[in-house]
Amino acid sequence: MKNLVFYFGHVLVNITMYLGVAILYETLPQYTQKPWKTNKLVAFAWNTVLLLVLFAYFHHLYMDFVQPRAFQVIGQFASYFISVPAAVVTIFSALAIVYKTKVNWTLGSSLIFLGTMGWAVGGVAAVIDSSIAVNFRFHNTLWVPAHFHTYFLMGVVLMILGFIYHFSQEHSKVPDNPKLARLTVWLILIGGYGFLSMFYTGGALAVPRRYALYPANFSTGATLSQISIVFVSILTIGFLLYLIQTIRRWARSF
């Protein structure tokens, strides 16, 4: 039952991320005027990812001493290999499609592209934690929420927000306000990654997760939480500016 719970959760969050990547495939070429070329290799790579994700969840169970050792080894190898098709096929392709290209950087296209960066950063942190030797130190520390918050907050959430803005702008025909768009992006970046850096720092310092009140020997966790409030406030301001711009376009669309 414990394995099924972890299997369900891990597959669910990864499939959500991959559906966010579909937004990237569909939308970014509209801002670069370059088609996103696909072939059988791309299809094979993504089917490989969907196969490997069924086994990568074992990396959550390294501390389960009654688990067969082979499962732990499978978990580490699957976690390593799953990043190869995703990185080569999507992340490098996204970089290639904007390289030496006059991209129409609107608020929507910027958030979609930066969501890809969040996926990459969170993915690297996940691969680090999926190494058995490292997980022995990082297991159940703040490094764990650091990597999946990066995946989601600065990954799939930015992709979704970018697409919503893109869709509303496309139908409202209201042009971007470049200065306001840049300010919004910077506030989201500084607030989001500042907030996440507190998680990563806590994980590196072995601060455990799931504490409401930190005991004296983990007082660093409380300090990092207090600092993160500043960055969360910056992120909130950026998100409110995003809402103002998007709602205005939705209203015009109707």
C-alpha positions as CSV (number, residue, x, y, z in Angstrom):
1,M,0.0,0.0,0.0
2,K,2.9,2.4,0.8
3,N,4.4,1.7,-2.6
4,L,1.1,2.4,-4.3
5,V,0.7,5.7,-2.5
6,F,4.2,6.9,-3.7
7,Y,3.6,5.5,-7.1
8,F,0.4,7.4,-7.5
9,G,1.8,10.7,-6.2
10,H,5.0,10.6,-8.2
11,V,3.4,9.7,-11.5
12,L,0.6,12.3,-11.0
13,V,3.0,15.2,-10.5
14,N,5.2,14.2,-13.4
15,I,2.3,13.8,-15.8
16,T,1.0,17.2,-14.8
17,M,4.4,18.7,-15.7
18,Y,4.5,16.9,-19.0
19,L,1.1,18.3,-19.9
20,G,2.5,21.7,-19.1
21,V,5.3,21.0,-21.6
22,A,2.6,20.5,-24.2
23,I,1.8,24.2,-23.7
24,L,5.4,25.0,-24.5
25,Y,5.4,22.9,-27.7
26,E,2.2,24.5,-28.9
27,T,2.8,28.1,-27.9
28,L,6.5,29.1,-28.1
29,P,6.8,28.7,-31.9
30,Q,4.2,31.3,-32.3
31,Y,6.6,33.9,-30.8
32,T,9.7,32.7,-32.6
33,Q,8.2,32.1,-36.0
34,K,10.1,28.8,-36.1
35,P,8.2,25.5,-36.2
36,W,8.9,23.0,-33.4
37,K,10.1,20.0,-35.5
38,T,9.1,16.6,-34.3
39,N,9.9,13.2,-35.6
40,K,9.9,9.5,-34.5
41,L,12.9,10.1,-32.2
42,V,10.9,12.7,-30.2
43,A,8.0,10.3,-30.0
44,F,10.3,7.5,-28.9
45,A,12.0,9.7,-26.3
46,W,8.7,10.8,-24.7
47,N,7.4,7.2,-24.6
48,T,10.6,6.3,-22.9
49,V,10.0,9.0,-20.3
50,L,6.5,7.7,-19.7
51,L,7.9,4.2,-19.2
52,L,10.7,5.3,-16.8
53,V,8.4,7.5,-14.7
54,L,6.7,4.3,-13.6
55,F,9.9,3.2,-11.9
56,A,11.5,6.4,-10.8
57,Y,9.3,6.7,-7.7
58,F,11.5,4.1,-6.0
59,H,13.9,7.0,-5.2
60,H,11.4,8.1,-2.5
61,L,11.9,4.8,-0.7
62,Y,15.6,4.4,-0.2
63,M,15.2,4.5,3.6
64,D,12.8,1.6,3.5
65,F,15.2,-1.1,4.7
66,V,12.8,-4.0,4.0
67,Q,12.4,-3.0,0.4
68,P,14.3,-5.3,-2.0
69,R,17.7,-3.7,-2.8
70,A,17.1,-4.2,-6.6
71,F,14.1,-1.7,-6.4
72,Q,16.4,0.9,-4.9
73,V,18.9,0.4,-7.7
74,I,16.1,0.5,-10.3
75,G,14.9,3.8,-8.8
76,Q,18.3,5.5,-9.1
77,F,18.9,4.4,-12.7
78,A,15.3,5.3,-13.7
79,S,15.7,8.7,-12.1
80,Y,18.9,9.3,-14.0
81,F,17.8,8.1,-17.4
82,I,14.4,9.9,-17.3
83,S,16.1,13.3,-17.4
84,V,18.0,12.5,-20.6
85,P,15.1,12.3,-23.1
86,A,13.3,15.3,-21.3
87,A,16.4,17.5,-21.3
88,V,17.6,16.6,-24.8
89,V,14.2,16.7,-26.5
90,T,12.5,19.6,-24.8
91,I,14.9,21.8,-22.9
92,F,17.7,21.9,-25.5
93,S,15.0,22.3,-28.2
94,A,13.5,25.3,-26.4
95,L,17.0,26.9,-26.2
96,A,17.6,26.1,-29.9
97,I,14.3,27.6,-31.0
98,V,15.0,31.0,-29.4
99,Y,18.8,31.0,-30.1
100,K,19.7,33.9,-32.5
101,T,16.0,34.5,-33.1
102,K,14.0,37.7,-32.7
103,V,11.5,36.4,-30.2
104,N,8.4,38.4,-29.4
105,W,8.9,38.5,-25.6
106,T,5.5,39.2,-24.1
107,L,4.5,38.5,-20.6
108,G,2.9,35.2,-21.8
109,S,5.9,34.0,-23.8
110,S,8.3,35.0,-21.0
111,L,6.4,33.0,-18.4
112,I,6.2,29.9,-20.6
113,F,9.9,30.0,-21.4
114,L,10.8,30.7,-17.7
115,G,8.5,27.8,-16.8
116,T,10.8,25.6,-18.8
117,M,13.8,26.9,-16.9
118,G,12.0,26.1,-13.6
119,W,11.5,22.6,-14.9
120,A,15.2,22.3,-15.6
121,V,16.3,23.7,-12.3
122,G,13.8,21.5,-10.3
123,G,14.9,18.5,-12.4
124,V,18.5,18.9,-11.6
125,A,17.7,19.2,-7.9
126,A,15.6,16.0,-8.2
127,V,18.4,14.1,-9.9
128,I,20.8,15.2,-7.1
129,D,18.4,14.0,-4.4
130,S,17.7,10.7,-6.3
131,S,21.4,9.7,-5.9
132,I,21.4,7.2,-3.0
133,A,24.6,8.6,-1.5
134,V,23.2,12.1,-1.5
135,N,19.7,11.0,-0.4
136,F,21.2,9.5,2.7
137,R,21.9,13.1,3.8
138,F,19.0,14.9,2.1
139,H,16.1,12.5,2.8
140,N,13.1,14.2,4.4
141,T,15.0,17.6,4.6
142,L,13.8,20.8,3.1
143,W,15.6,19.9,-0.1
144,V,12.7,17.7,-1.0
145,P,10.0,20.4,-1.1
146,A,12.6,22.7,-2.7
147,H,12.9,20.5,-5.8
148,F,9.2,19.9,-6.3
149,H,8.2,23.5,-5.5
150,T,10.7,24.5,-8.2
151,Y,9.0,22.0,-10.5
152,F,5.6,23.3,-9.9
153,L,5.7,26.9,-8.7
154,M,8.4,28.0,-11.1
155,G,7.7,25.3,-13.7
156,V,4.2,24.1,-14.6
157,V,2.5,27.0,-12.8
158,L,4.4,29.6,-14.9
159,M,3.6,27.6,-18.0
160,I,-0.1,27.6,-17.2
161,L,-0.1,31.3,-16.3
162,G,1.8,32.1,-19.5
163,F,-0.7,30.3,-21.6
164,I,-3.7,31.9,-19.9
165,Y,-2.2,35.3,-20.6
166,H,-1.3,34.3,-24.2
167,F,-4.8,33.1,-24.8
168,S,-6.5,36.2,-23.4
169,Q,-4.1,38.5,-25.2
170,E,-4.7,36.7,-28.5
171,H,-8.5,37.1,-28.2
172,S,-8.6,40.6,-26.7
173,K,-6.0,42.1,-29.1
174,V,-4.7,44.3,-26.3
175,P,-0.9,44.8,-26.7
176,D,1.6,44.2,-24.0
177,N,2.8,47.0,-21.7
178,P,6.5,46.2,-22.0
179,K,7.6,48.0,-18.8
180,L,4.8,46.5,-16.7
181,A,5.4,43.0,-18.2
182,R,9.2,43.2,-17.4
183,L,8.4,44.4,-13.8
184,T,6.0,41.5,-13.4
185,V,8.5,38.9,-14.6
186,W,11.3,40.2,-12.4
187,L,9.1,40.3,-9.3
188,I,8.0,36.7,-10.0
189,L,11.5,35.6,-10.6
190,I,13.1,37.3,-7.6
191,G,10.2,36.3,-5.3
192,G,9.9,32.8,-6.5
193,Y,13.6,31.8,-6.5
194,G,14.3,33.8,-3.4
195,F,11.6,31.8,-1.6
196,L,12.9,28.5,-3.1
197,S,16.5,29.3,-2.1
198,M,15.4,29.2,1.5
199,F,14.2,25.6,1.0
200,Y,17.4,24.6,-0.8
201,T,19.6,26.3,1.9
202,G,17.6,24.5,4.6
203,G,18.0,21.2,2.8
204,A,21.8,21.7,2.5
205,L,21.9,22.4,6.2
206,A,19.9,19.3,7.0
207,V,16.9,21.1,8.3
208,P,14.0,18.6,8.4
209,R,10.7,19.2,6.7
210,R,7.2,19.1,8.2
211,Y,8.0,21.1,11.3
212,A,5.4,23.7,12.4
213,L,7.7,24.8,15.3
214,Y,11.4,24.1,15.0
215,P,13.2,22.7,18.1
216,A,16.3,24.6,19.3
217,N,18.8,22.5,17.4
218,F,17.0,23.4,14.1
219,S,16.5,27.1,14.8
220,T,18.0,27.8,11.4
221,G,14.8,26.5,9.9
222,A,12.8,29.3,11.6
223,T,15.2,32.0,10.5
224,L,15.0,30.8,6.8
225,S,11.2,30.7,7.1
226,Q,11.2,34.3,8.3
227,I,13.4,35.4,5.4
228,S,11.2,33.5,2.9
229,I,8.2,35.7,3.9
230,V,9.9,38.7,2.3
231,F,10.4,36.8,-1.0
232,V,6.8,35.4,-0.8
233,S,5.6,39.0,-0.5
234,I,7.5,40.0,-3.6
235,L,6.1,37.0,-5.5
236,T,2.6,37.9,-4.4
237,I,3.0,41.5,-5.7
238,G,4.2,40.1,-9.0
239,F,1.3,37.7,-9.2
240,L,-1.2,40.5,-8.4
241,L,0.3,42.5,-11.3
242,Y,-0.1,39.5,-13.5
243,L,-3.8,39.2,-12.5
244,I,-4.5,42.8,-13.3
245,Q,-3.1,42.5,-16.8
246,T,-4.7,39.2,-17.5
247,I,-8.2,40.0,-16.1
248,R,-8.2,43.2,-18.2
249,R,-7.6,41.2,-21.3
250,W,-10.2,38.6,-20.4
251,A,-12.8,41.3,-19.8
252,R,-11.9,42.8,-23.2
253,S,-12.2,39.4,-24.9
254,F,-15.8,39.1,-23.8
